[in-house]
Amino acid sequence: MSPTGWPMTLTAIFLAVAGPVATYLLWNRVRGPRPVRAVSRLAMIGVSQALAILLFGVVVNNYYGLYASWDDLLGDTGSPGVIIHDDKIVAGGVPTPGLDLPSGSRSGGDSRGGRGPVVPVVPRDRPAGPDQRFDRYGDDALVTSFTGPKSGLGGQNDVMVWLPPQYNDPAYADTNFPVVMLFPGYPGTPQTWFGNMAGQKELARLVQAKASTPFVLAAVNISPVKGVNTDCTDIPDGPQVATYIAEDVRSMLERTFRVTTDRSGWGMMGYSEGGLCAGKLLVQYPQDFAAAVQMSGDVRPGGYVNRYGPDFANRNSTLWMLRNHKPHQPVALLAAASAEDASGTVLTDALSLQSAAPDVVDVLKKEHGSHNTEVWKQWLPQAYGWLSEHLDPVKPQP
């Protein structure tokens, strides 16, 4: 029996009801010394509570689609999948250790940012203004509370940054580093990227193995207005979340850290709702970002954006934009999806993105695993390797 679906739900409901009923019927039938009777009755209460918790867990799993199978629940989600580029499978999709990344040869990448004809890079001046103060967070991250001057949005500990070891290496003292902005799901926090996702630890391992460029990682809160999910959208007469992320936060990072200002060195990655944000901001801000990875992300905005009409929703749909207003600048999108994702359309949507723009979109297709952290963590080596092929490399100064 699958952990999802009505058979499991009905079984859990039956057990959750049967437990208290059995406790009631057997309460006065327990025999033996008083300590034995007390332990037996406590055990019956405990079983009843465990069955109620089981029902709650089944309902939550059905609603959010966290685990598609018992193997998935136990952490066995199978292989990470393969990257499909231009209807052809690129075996593995993980750069071989020792390669001088990015080569751009394994998935059609362009080391000057994105994919497509190389266009002249328009120099972007580093924004003027004071550095933002960051405090230590844990062993290896930095955190700040930042309010964007254009959007007026922000909150406590809404932006977190991880600097690769090379950042403080004297050999890289004059190097400007590429940046990958990281987006959590909704509801979620930036801390998840440096906690359960351990995104910085995986990148550090890959950099040491020469399988990824040493990016600066910047995790950002995608819902700075509590309880409001805008799908990273500028809402008319409302929260300007796209401006907050793509303009306010980016400019603050450029002022504060030794990072590149060229679009060819800026990428994004997110899971679930954060995956939708990464994809849509890439096609909406191609002048600022060259590549993005969306993990289990939708290709259309949700209910809040739809309130403002179909035209507005379309302009905030990654799929519609790629079909109707594909960016002129070279951009690249990796859409990672599992065939067992509970939404049922994530893989189909990812393939639709590739069909709409095969010169832009690669698909990382996985057969097993649902909508959960273990699946997204499993994709990180391929995601960082793929971004290394499509964003500017980091090299020490001669």
URTANOR-V850326 format. One record per residue. N is the residue number from 1. PSI is psi in whole degrees, 0 to 359 (999 if undefined). Layout:
n | psi
N | PSI
N | PSI
This chain:
n | psi
1 | 131
2 | 149
3 | 352
4 | 164
5 | 171
6 | 322
7 | 315
8 | 321
9 | 314
10 | 322
11 | 317
12 | 321
13 | 314
14 | 314
15 | 323
16 | 329
17 | 320
18 | 326
19 | 303
20 | 324
21 | 315
22 | 321
23 | 316
24 | 315
25 | 329
26 | 355
27 | 312
28 | 3
29 | 357
30 | 132
31 | 164
32 | 180
33 | 161
34 | 314
35 | 321
36 | 316
37 | 319
38 | 314
39 | 318
40 | 317
41 | 321
42 | 322
43 | 319
44 | 319
45 | 316
46 | 318
47 | 318
48 | 317
49 | 320
50 | 322
51 | 325
52 | 319
53 | 321
54 | 315
55 | 315
56 | 316
57 | 320
58 | 317
59 | 315
60 | 318
61 | 320
62 | 321
63 | 314
64 | 347
65 | 44
66 | 319
67 | 127
68 | 341
69 | 170
70 | 325
71 | 319
72 | 316
73 | 325
74 | 4
75 | 4
76 | 97
77 | 15
78 | 200
79 | 157
80 | 350
81 | 184
82 | 152
83 | 128
84 | 119
85 | 122
86 | 46
87 | 14
88 | 138
89 | 127
90 | 108
91 | 127
92 | 299
93 | 5
94 | 126
95 | 147
96 | 133
97 | 141
98 | 350
99 | 148
100 | 91
101 | 155
102 | 141
103 | 331
104 | 4
105 | 344
106 | 335
107 | 33
108 | 20
109 | 165
110 | 118
111 | 354
112 | 18
113 | 119
114 | 205
115 | 141
116 | 185
117 | 136
118 | 129
119 | 153
120 | 135
121 | 123
122 | 114
123 | 138
124 | 123
125 | 145
126 | 129
127 | 142
128 | 158
129 | 171
130 | 157
131 | 148
132 | 137
133 | 128
134 | 143
135 | 158
136 | 141
137 | 111
138 | 210
139 | 333
140 | 9
141 | 166
142 | 151
143 | 150
144 | 158
145 | 115
146 | 135
147 | 123
148 | 133
149 | 330
150 | 317
151 | 334
152 | 10
153 | 162
154 | 174
155 | 188
156 | 129
157 | 42
158 | 347
159 | 128
160 | 147
161 | 141
162 | 130
163 | 129
164 | 158
165 | 328
166 | 337
167 | 323
168 | 11
169 | 128
170 | 332
171 | 340
172 | 21
173 | 331
174 | 17
175 | 134
176 | 126
177 | 146
178 | 160
179 | 139
180 | 116
181 | 134
182 | 133
183 | 131
184 | 181
185 | 190
186 | 131
187 | 145
188 | 175
189 | 157
190 | 333
191 | 333
192 | 326
193 | 329
194 | 6
195 | 262
196 | 322
197 | 332
198 | 44
199 | 326
200 | 325
201 | 320
202 | 320
203 | 318
204 | 320
205 | 317
206 | 321
207 | 317
208 | 326
209 | 5
210 | 36
211 | 5
212 | 152
213 | 144
214 | 91
215 | 153
216 | 128
217 | 134
218 | 105
219 | 133
220 | 140
221 | 122
222 | 357
223 | 69
224 | 342
225 | 111
226 | 130
227 | 2
228 | 118
229 | 103
230 | 3
231 | 39
232 | 50
233 | 147
234 | 106
235 | 133
236 | 126
237 | 28
238 | 200
239 | 133
240 | 73
241 | 323
242 | 317
243 | 320
244 | 313
245 | 307
246 | 336
247 | 305
248 | 306
249 | 318
250 | 313
251 | 321
252 | 318
253 | 322
254 | 324
255 | 324
256 | 328
257 | 163
258 | 75
259 | 159
260 | 153
261 | 354
262 | 141
263 | 331
264 | 353
265 | 15
266 | 126
267 | 176
268 | 154
269 | 138
270 | 160
271 | 150
272 | 237
273 | 326
274 | 332
275 | 318
276 | 317
277 | 316
278 | 316
279 | 314
280 | 323
281 | 330
282 | 315
283 | 341
284 | 333
285 | 54
286 | 342
287 | 347
288 | 338
289 | 144
290 | 335
291 | 154
292 | 152
293 | 123
294 | 123
295 | 118
296 | 40
297 | 147
298 | 165
299 | 0
300 | 149
301 | 166
302 | 201
303 | 323
304 | 316
305 | 324
306 | 343
307 | 338
308 | 16
309 | 159
310 | 325
311 | 317
312 | 319
313 | 320
314 | 318
315 | 350
316 | 20
317 | 123
318 | 317
319 | 315
320 | 320
321 | 318
322 | 329
323 | 328
324 | 334
325 | 58
326 | 135
327 | 143
328 | 329
329 | 152
330 | 120
331 | 160
332 | 137
333 | 129
334 | 115
335 | 107
336 | 131
337 | 148
338 | 140
339 | 340
340 | 6
341 | 135
342 | 335
343 | 336
344 | 345
345 | 359
346 | 313
347 | 317
348 | 317
349 | 320
350 | 317
351 | 330
352 | 322
353 | 315
354 | 322
355 | 324
356 | 327
357 | 73
358 | 339
359 | 353
360 | 321
361 | 129
362 | 152
363 | 126
364 | 102
365 | 129
366 | 139
367 | 323
368 | 156
369 | 143
370 | 223
371 | 74
372 | 169
373 | 322
374 | 322
375 | 313
376 | 322
377 | 324
378 | 333
379 | 346
380 | 316
381 | 317
382 | 322
383 | 312
384 | 321
385 | 318
386 | 317
387 | 325
388 | 333
389 | 341
390 | 357
391 | 163
392 | 141
393 | 167
394 | 126
395 | 145
396 | 154
397 | 142
398 | 999
